[in-house]
Amino acid sequence: MTAPTPTGVPASAVVPPRRRPYAAVFRALLCAAAVTGIVIDLTIGDPLVVPVYFTIQSNALLALTLGWSAVRAWKGRPPLSPRLTGGALLFIVITGLVYHLILANDSSGFSMTGDPEHTITGWRTVSNQLLHTVTPIGAVLEWLLFTAPGGLLFRYAAQWLLYPAAYLAFALVRGAALDPGAEARYPYPFLDAARHGYAGIATNALVLGLVFYSLALALVALDHVRPHLRGRENRISPTRAGGLK
């Protein structure tokens, strides 16, 4: 039963649910892309090692967020908290940028393209493009096209960095606990304490942390100046309902 307003009028009579099928479909397709990439990696790789990667974790979070958002948009329910959706967006953008600018860049000093353990062929090429290119670009488009601007707050930027910091701690503790020859002992070259030492890892983490924080701040700032591409909405009554607009 719909809860009444203070005047005794049901809330749905004042602000009727507004279904957003286009947003729901776009989010569902993007969710499917992330899930497909994850399933491929789990199928062709070690299912105990694959979830260790930030790529898999950020795509899993994006899939959960988009899937939930798709259902709410289809049913005309309010959107998810910008703190959650903004964080998912930031993490998947980090995934795409780190991959293309660092891990797939031979001049970065941390490239994984020449590592036989990370050779990309066959189905791995499909999952690689889905998880590092399709989902980051799609998430940005979803944010620009189907998410109302102005919901992100600057205090969220520091809060979002708690997850990358926790991932750093997890990767280092896990690497220290594994044998030197273990698969993906350190998931990424810039986290390889055996090669760079903990001082080098601290430097890498500081530089990347500052870049991620700057990116988060830029995301929030852009959210406050970008236009509302869906235009102004009537939040009191539907179009042509008559009376108050």
C-alpha positions in Angstrom: 0.0 0.0 0.0 1.3 3.5 -0.9 2.1 5.6 2.1 0.0 8.7 2.4 1.5 12.2 2.4 1.0 14.5 5.4 -2.2 15.8 3.7 -3.6 12.3 3.5 -3.1 12.0 -0.3 -1.1 9.0 -1.5 2.4 10.0 -2.7 1.8 8.2 -6.0 -1.1 10.6 -6.7 1.2 13.6 -6.4 4.3 12.2 -8.1 3.3 9.1 -10.2 6.0 6.6 -10.9 7.8 7.4 -14.1 9.2 4.4 -15.9 12.5 4.9 -17.8 12.6 2.0 -20.3 15.5 3.4 -22.4 17.7 3.8 -19.3 16.7 0.4 -18.1 17.6 -1.3 -21.4 20.9 0.5 -21.7 21.9 -0.4 -18.2 20.8 -4.0 -18.6 22.9 -4.4 -21.8 26.0 -2.8 -20.1 25.4 -5.1 -17.1 25.3 -8.1 -19.4 28.6 -7.0 -21.1 30.3 -6.9 -17.7 28.9 -10.2 -16.6 29.9 -11.8 -19.9 33.5 -10.6 -19.6 33.7 -11.9 -16.0 32.2 -15.3 -16.9 34.6 -15.7 -19.8 37.6 -15.0 -17.6 36.3 -17.3 -14.9 35.8 -20.1 -17.5 39.2 -19.9 -19.2 41.2 -18.9 -16.1 41.7 -20.1 -12.5 38.4 -19.2 -10.7 40.3 -18.7 -7.5 42.7 -16.2 -9.1 40.5 -14.3 -11.5 38.5 -12.4 -8.7 41.8 -11.1 -7.3 42.1 -8.5 -10.1 40.7 -5.0 -9.7 39.3 -5.3 -13.2 37.0 -8.1 -12.2 36.0 -6.5 -8.9 35.2 -3.1 -10.5 33.2 -4.8 -13.3 31.3 -6.9 -10.8 30.4 -3.8 -8.8 29.3 -2.0 -11.9 27.2 -5.0 -13.0 25.4 -5.1 -9.6 24.9 -1.4 -9.6 23.6 -1.2 -13.2 21.4 -4.3 -12.8 19.8 -2.8 -9.7 19.5 0.6 -11.4 17.9 -1.1 -14.5 15.2 -2.7 -12.4 14.4 0.5 -10.6 14.3 2.5 -13.8 12.0 -0.1 -15.4 9.6 0.0 -12.4 9.7 3.8 -12.1 11.4 3.7 -8.7 13.8 6.4 -7.5 17.4 6.1 -8.6 20.2 4.6 -6.4 22.3 6.8 -4.2 24.8 8.9 -6.2 27.5 7.9 -3.7 27.1 4.3 -4.9 26.7 4.9 -8.6 29.4 7.6 -8.6 31.8 5.2 -6.9 31.1 2.4 -9.4 31.6 4.9 -12.2 35.0 6.1 -10.8 36.3 2.5 -10.3 35.4 1.4 -13.8 37.0 4.5 -15.3 40.1 3.8 -13.3 40.1 0.3 -14.7 39.9 1.5 -18.2 42.5 4.3 -17.8 45.0 2.1 -16.0 44.8 -0.6 -18.5 45.1 1.5 -21.6 47.6 4.0 -20.3 49.8 1.8 -18.1 49.2 -2.0 -18.5 48.8 -2.0 -22.3 51.3 0.8 -22.9 54.8 -0.5 -23.6 56.4 2.8 -22.7 54.8 3.0 -19.2 57.3 0.8 -17.5 54.6 -1.4 -16.1 53.3 -3.0 -19.3 51.9 -6.5 -19.1 51.8 -7.0 -22.9 55.1 -8.8 -23.0 54.3 -11.2 -20.2 53.6 -14.7 -21.5 51.4 -15.3 -18.4 49.1 -12.5 -19.7 49.0 -13.3 -23.4 45.7 -12.2 -24.8 44.2 -14.5 -27.5 40.9 -16.0 -28.4 38.1 -15.6 -25.9 40.4 -13.6 -23.6 40.5 -10.9 -26.3 36.7 -10.7 -26.1 36.7 -10.5 -22.3 39.6 -8.0 -22.3 37.7 -5.6 -24.6 34.5 -6.0 -22.7 36.0 -5.4 -19.3 38.6 -2.7 -20.2 36.9 -0.8 -23.0 33.2 -1.5 -23.4 32.2 -1.2 -19.8 34.2 2.0 -19.0 33.0 3.8 -22.1 29.5 2.5 -21.5 29.5 3.6 -17.9 30.5 7.1 -18.8 27.7 7.3 -21.5 25.2 6.0 -19.0 26.2 8.7 -16.5 26.0 11.4 -19.1 22.7 10.3 -20.8 20.6 8.7 -18.1 21.8 10.1 -14.7 20.6 13.4 -13.4 23.5 15.9 -12.8 24.3 17.5 -9.5 24.0 14.4 -7.2 27.7 13.9 -6.5 29.4 15.7 -3.5 33.0 16.6 -3.1 33.3 14.7 0.2 32.5 11.5 -1.8 35.9 11.7 -3.5 37.9 10.8 -0.4 35.3 8.2 0.6 35.6 6.5 -2.7 39.4 6.1 -2.3 38.9 3.8 0.7 38.3 0.9 -1.7 41.5 1.3 -3.8 43.4 1.7 -0.5 41.8 -1.5 0.8 42.6 -3.2 -2.5 46.3 -2.2 -2.2 46.5 -3.6 1.4 44.8 -6.8 0.2 47.2 -7.2 -2.8 50.3 -6.7 -0.7 49.2 -9.0 2.2 48.2 -11.7 -0.2 51.4 -11.4 -2.2 53.5 -11.6 1.0 51.6 -14.8 2.1 52.1 -16.6 -1.3 55.1 -18.5 -2.5 57.3 -16.5 -5.0 56.2 -18.7 -7.9 52.5 -18.5 -7.3 50.2 -17.4 -10.1 49.4 -13.7 -10.0 51.2 -13.3 -6.7 51.0 -9.6 -7.3 48.1 -8.9 -9.7 49.7 -5.8 -11.3 53.4 -4.9 -12.1 53.2 -1.7 -10.1 52.2 -3.7 -7.0 55.0 -6.2 -7.3 56.9 -5.7 -4.0 59.3 -8.5 -4.9 60.5 -6.5 -7.9 60.2 -2.9 -6.7 60.4 -3.2 -2.9 57.9 -1.8 -0.5 59.4 1.7 -0.8 58.8 1.6 -4.6 55.3 0.3 -4.1 54.6 3.1 -1.6 55.8 5.6 -4.3 53.6 4.0 -6.9 50.6 4.0 -4.6 51.1 7.6 -3.7 51.3 8.7 -7.3 48.3 6.6 -8.4 46.3 7.7 -5.3 46.8 11.4 -6.1 45.8 10.7 -9.7 42.7 8.8 -8.6 41.7 11.5 -6.1 42.1 14.2 -8.8 40.0 12.1 -11.1 37.3 11.7 -8.4 37.3 15.5 -7.8 37.1 16.2 -11.6 34.1 13.7 -11.8 32.3 15.6 -9.1 33.1 19.0 -10.6 31.9 17.9 -14.0 28.7 16.5 -12.5 27.8 20.0 -11.3 28.3 21.7 -14.6 27.2 19.2 -17.1 23.7 19.8 -18.7 20.7 17.7 -17.9 20.4 16.0 -21.3 16.9 14.7 -20.5 15.7 18.3 -20.0 13.7 19.7 -17.2 11.1 17.4 -15.7 7.7 18.2 -14.1 8.1 16.8 -10.6 4.6 17.6 -9.4 2.3 16.4 -12.1 2.8 14.6 -15.5 2.8 16.5 -18.8 -0.6 17.9 -19.7 -2.1 16.9 -16.4 -3.4 20.4 -16.0 -3.1 22.8 -13.2 0.1 23.2 -11.3 3.3 22.5 -13.2 
